[in-house]
Amino acid sequence: LKWKFRLGGQVSNIKIGGNYLILATLHDADTLNFNYTGVYVFDLTAKGDVVEKYLGFYHTNGPVLWGSMDCSEDGRVIAVTTWPVRVGTNVFGEHALYILKIE
């Protein structure tokens, strides 16, 4: 299965929990744009192409770095941590813990 779906940021974490594919993102690697840091969720049981499987995006204030996301066994509860990063003299993001629940 090959999906064509443009994510705003570079994928940093991938989890499958229950019927959900969860992708966390860093900044856009080309532009260093931090507007798309967060979590994308897809329902693997939905019929159709990737657009029909896409449940949504939750924006975080900061990148979700490698290893800083996990989910419950059924995938309905997602925990994500972020912290500030420096690019040159600019600082992006904050220290935060996000607990997301799919209902």
C-alpha positions in Angstrom: 0.0 0.0 0.0 1.5 3.3 -1.1 -0.1 6.4 0.3 0.3 9.9 -1.2 -0.4 12.3 1.6 1.7 15.5 2.2 2.5 16.0 5.9 3.5 19.5 7.0 6.5 18.3 8.9 9.1 15.6 8.9 7.9 12.4 10.6 9.7 11.7 13.8 7.6 8.9 15.4 5.4 6.2 14.0 3.0 4.1 16.1 0.2 1.6 15.4 -2.2 1.2 18.2 -5.4 -0.8 17.6 -6.8 0.4 14.3 -4.9 3.7 14.3 -1.7 4.8 12.5 -0.2 7.7 14.4 2.5 9.9 13.0 4.3 12.7 15.0 6.2 15.4 13.2 9.1 17.8 13.5 9.6 20.9 11.5 9.5 21.1 7.8 13.0 19.9 6.8 13.2 22.3 3.8 12.0 25.5 5.3 12.5 24.9 9.1 8.8 25.9 9.4 7.5 24.8 12.8 3.8 25.5 12.0 3.1 21.8 11.4 4.6 20.2 14.5 2.1 17.7 16.0 0.3 14.5 15.5 -1.5 13.0 12.5 -4.0 10.1 13.0 -5.3 7.7 10.4 -8.0 5.0 10.8 -6.7 1.9 9.2 -10.1 0.3 9.1 -11.7 3.1 7.0 -12.5 2.2 3.4 -11.0 4.1 0.6 -7.7 6.0 0.0 -5.6 7.8 2.6 -7.9 10.9 2.6 -10.8 8.7 3.8 -8.5 7.2 6.5 -7.3 10.6 7.7 -8.9 11.5 11.0 -7.1 14.7 11.8 -4.1 16.7 13.0 -3.4 18.0 16.4 -0.9 20.9 16.5 1.7 21.0 19.3 3.8 24.0 20.3 7.1 22.5 19.5 8.5 19.5 17.6 7.8 15.9 18.7 11.3 14.6 18.8 12.4 11.0 18.3 11.0 8.7 20.9 8.8 11.2 22.6 5.4 9.7 21.6 3.6 6.6 22.7 0.0 5.3 22.6 -2.3 2.9 24.4 -2.6 -0.6 23.0 -5.9 0.3 21.3 -4.4 3.6 20.0 -7.1 5.8 21.5 -4.9 7.6 24.0 -1.7 9.2 22.7 1.0 10.8 24.9 3.4 13.3 23.3 6.1 15.5 24.8 7.7 18.6 23.2 10.5 20.9 24.2 12.1 24.0 22.8 14.7 23.8 20.0 17.1 26.4 18.8 17.6 27.3 15.2 20.3 29.9 15.0 19.3 32.6 17.5 15.5 31.7 17.4 13.9 29.3 19.9 10.8 27.4 18.9 8.4 25.5 21.1 8.0 24.8 24.8 8.3 22.1 27.3 4.9 20.4 27.3 3.1 17.1 27.8 0.0 16.5 25.6 -2.4 13.7 26.2 -4.8 13.2 23.3 -7.8 11.0 23.2 -9.6 9.7 20.1 -13.3 9.5 20.7 
